[in-house]
Amino acid sequence: MKKILISSCMLGENVRYDGRHQLLEHPILQLWHAQGRLVSVCPEVSGGLGVPRLPAEAQCKHPILVVNSEGEDVTPEFLTGAEKTLELAQKEHVCCALMKAKSPSCGNQQIYDGSFNGHLTSGQGIAAAELMRHGYPVFNENQLEQLFDFVENYDH
């Protein structure tokens, strides 16, 4: 049975920085959840950050620097969360991941640019990038059809 890593907030868990969730309701996701195929993870909570927490954005990619809105360096927690997310993906033998768009941990195409002004830049969040470096395709909530096609045609 193919398993899919999923951001916990999309399963309705209140783990976002603002203490809320981003429940993603879709019949296929609900079926997969009922079948036990979804592996829930919040990289930021796994890395030791609390809920709620100050918003954080990546300010530099090389070397990685993630700061919260008060300028505190939260890079170690983001790196730890990314490592734990990868370990979970490997342990659970997931085929891919569905992660929250624009998140500094989970974004797969764009993330906020570090200015805390709502501006986006192309790139991946820390955990999504770690998964992709290790060969796991990462999709976001705007790519459900691509995710469903991938899972249907996955042959490992």
C-alpha positions as CSV (number, residue, x, y, z in Angstrom):
1,M,0.0,0.0,0.0
2,K,1.5,3.3,-1.1
3,K,1.8,5.8,1.7
4,I,1.9,9.6,1.4
5,L,3.5,12.0,3.8
6,I,1.2,15.0,4.5
7,S,1.6,18.2,6.4
8,S,-0.3,17.8,9.7
9,C,-2.1,21.1,9.3
10,M,-3.8,19.8,6.1
11,L,-5.3,17.0,8.2
12,G,-6.9,19.5,10.5
13,E,-4.3,19.5,13.2
14,N,-3.8,22.9,14.9
15,V,-0.1,23.1,14.4
16,R,0.4,26.2,12.2
17,Y,2.4,29.1,13.6
18,D,-0.9,30.9,14.3
19,G,-2.3,27.9,16.2
20,R,-4.7,27.0,13.4
21,H,-5.0,24.4,10.7
22,Q,-5.4,24.3,6.9
23,L,-7.8,21.4,6.6
24,L,-7.8,20.1,3.1
25,E,-11.0,18.2,2.4
26,H,-11.0,16.0,-0.7
27,P,-12.7,12.6,-1.2
28,I,-9.5,10.9,-2.3
29,L,-7.6,12.3,0.7
30,Q,-10.4,11.3,3.0
31,L,-10.3,7.7,1.6
32,W,-6.5,7.5,1.9
33,H,-6.8,8.8,5.5
34,A,-9.4,6.1,6.3
35,Q,-7.1,3.5,4.7
36,G,-4.2,4.6,6.9
37,R,-2.1,5.7,3.9
38,L,-1.4,9.3,5.1
39,V,1.6,9.8,7.3
40,S,1.2,13.1,9.2
41,V,4.1,15.4,10.0
42,C,4.7,19.0,11.0
43,P,8.4,19.6,10.5
44,E,8.4,22.8,12.7
45,V,6.8,21.0,15.6
46,S,9.0,18.0,15.1
47,G,12.0,20.4,15.2
48,G,10.9,21.7,18.6
49,L,8.9,24.8,17.9
50,G,5.7,25.4,19.8
51,V,2.2,26.2,18.8
52,P,1.4,29.0,18.4
53,R,4.8,30.5,17.5
54,L,6.0,33.6,15.7
55,P,6.0,33.5,11.9
56,A,9.3,32.5,10.4
57,E,10.8,33.1,7.0
58,A,14.1,32.0,5.3
59,Q,16.4,35.0,4.9
60,C,19.3,33.1,3.3
61,K,19.6,29.8,1.5
62,H,23.4,29.4,1.5
63,P,24.0,29.1,4.4
64,I,20.5,28.5,5.5
65,L,19.2,31.2,7.9
66,V,15.6,31.1,9.1
67,V,14.4,33.8,11.5
68,N,11.2,34.6,13.2
69,S,9.4,38.0,13.0
70,E,11.4,39.2,16.0
71,G,14.7,38.4,14.3
72,E,15.5,35.3,16.4
73,D,17.4,32.5,14.6
74,V,15.2,29.4,14.4
75,T,17.4,27.7,11.8
76,P,18.4,24.8,14.2
77,E,14.7,23.9,14.8
78,F,14.0,24.0,11.1
79,L,17.0,21.8,10.2
80,T,16.0,19.3,13.0
81,G,12.5,19.3,11.7
82,A,13.7,18.6,8.1
83,E,15.9,15.7,9.3
84,K,13.1,14.2,11.3
85,T,10.7,14.6,8.4
86,L,13.1,12.8,6.1
87,E,13.6,10.0,8.7
88,L,9.8,9.5,9.0
89,A,9.4,9.4,5.2
90,Q,12.2,6.7,5.0
91,K,10.8,4.7,7.9
92,E,7.2,4.7,6.6
93,H,8.4,4.1,3.0
94,V,6.3,6.9,1.6
95,C,6.2,7.4,-2.2
96,C,5.8,11.2,-2.1
97,A,4.6,14.1,0.0
98,L,1.7,16.5,0.1
99,M,2.9,19.7,1.9
100,K,1.7,23.2,2.6
101,A,2.4,25.7,-0.1
102,K,4.6,28.7,0.7
103,S,5.6,27.4,4.1
104,P,9.2,28.0,5.2
105,S,9.3,24.2,6.0
106,C,6.9,22.7,3.5
107,G,6.7,24.9,0.4
108,N,7.7,23.1,-2.7
109,Q,7.7,25.9,-5.3
110,Q,7.6,29.2,-3.5
111,I,8.3,30.5,0.0
112,Y,8.1,33.9,1.6
113,D,11.2,35.9,0.9
114,G,12.3,36.8,4.4
115,S,11.0,40.4,4.4
116,F,7.8,39.5,6.4
117,N,5.9,41.6,3.8
118,G,4.0,38.8,2.2
119,H,6.4,38.7,-0.9
120,L,7.1,35.3,-2.4
121,T,10.3,34.0,-4.0
122,S,10.9,30.8,-5.9
123,G,12.4,28.0,-3.8
124,Q,11.6,25.3,-1.4
125,G,11.0,25.2,2.4
126,I,13.7,23.5,4.4
127,A,11.9,20.1,4.9
128,A,10.5,20.0,1.3
129,A,14.0,20.6,-0.1
130,E,15.4,17.8,2.1
131,L,12.8,15.4,0.9
132,M,13.4,16.4,-2.8
133,R,17.1,16.0,-2.4
134,H,16.5,12.4,-1.4
135,G,14.2,11.7,-4.3
136,Y,10.8,12.2,-2.8
137,P,8.4,14.1,-5.1
138,V,6.7,16.9,-3.1
139,F,3.3,18.3,-4.1
140,N,1.2,21.1,-2.6
141,E,-2.5,21.6,-2.1
142,N,-2.7,23.3,-5.5
143,Q,-1.3,20.2,-7.2
144,L,-3.8,17.6,-6.1
145,E,-4.5,16.2,-9.6
146,Q,-0.7,15.8,-10.2
147,L,-0.4,14.1,-6.8
148,F,-3.3,11.7,-7.6
149,D,-1.8,10.9,-11.0
150,F,1.6,10.2,-9.5
151,V,0.3,7.9,-6.8
152,E,-1.9,6.0,-9.2
153,N,1.0,5.5,-11.6
154,Y,3.7,4.9,-8.9
155,D,5.3,1.6,-9.4
156,H,7.8,0.7,-6.6
